[in-house]
Amino acid sequence: MPNIEVKDADGKLIHTYQILADGYGTLITNEHLFEMAKCNAIEDELVSQDRADELTFAVGG
């Protein structure tokens, strides 16, 4: 269960999502997890859809 850190355009951490992903590292890549985190941030209203492309993502420890 990787933790995906979501940061705004200024590099400020806005949320960390723990994403359950069966097959992580084989079938599911970091890019898949980043897209899931992006969708979650939009759904949670942490960012508007028109500004979601400004987010950055990283796998946290």
C-alpha positions in Angstrom: 0.0 0.0 0.0 2.0 2.9 -1.2 1.5 6.4 0.1 1.1 9.0 -2.6 2.0 12.6 -1.7 0.0 15.2 -3.6 1.6 18.7 -3.8 0.3 21.9 -5.2 2.1 24.1 -7.8 4.2 25.7 -5.1 5.4 22.3 -3.8 3.3 22.5 -0.6 2.0 19.1 0.5 -1.8 19.2 0.4 -2.7 15.5 1.1 -1.2 12.0 1.3 -3.3 9.2 0.0 -2.7 5.5 0.9 -3.8 3.7 -2.1 -4.6 0.0 -2.1 -3.3 -1.5 -5.3 -3.1 -5.2 -5.8 -0.4 -5.8 -8.4 1.6 -2.7 -7.6 5.0 -2.8 -9.2 3.9 -5.4 -11.8 0.6 -4.4 -13.4 0.1 -1.1 -11.7 2.8 1.5 -12.1 3.5 4.8 -10.2 1.7 6.6 -13.1 -1.5 4.7 -12.4 -1.3 5.6 -8.7 -0.6 9.3 -9.5 -3.7 9.4 -11.7 -5.8 7.8 -8.9 -4.4 10.4 -6.4 -5.2 13.2 -8.9 -8.8 12.0 -9.2 -9.1 11.7 -5.5 -7.9 15.2 -5.0 -10.5 16.5 -7.4 -13.3 14.5 -5.8 -12.2 15.6 -2.3 -12.3 19.2 -3.7 -8.7 19.9 -2.7 -8.1 21.2 -6.2 -10.4 22.2 -9.1 -10.3 20.1 -12.3 -8.9 23.0 -14.3 -5.9 23.3 -11.9 -5.3 19.6 -11.4 -2.5 19.5 -14.0 -0.5 21.8 -11.7 -0.2 19.0 -9.0 2.9 17.0 -8.5 3.0 13.5 -7.0 5.6 11.3 -5.2 5.6 7.9 -3.6 6.1 8.6 0.1 7.8 6.5 2.7 
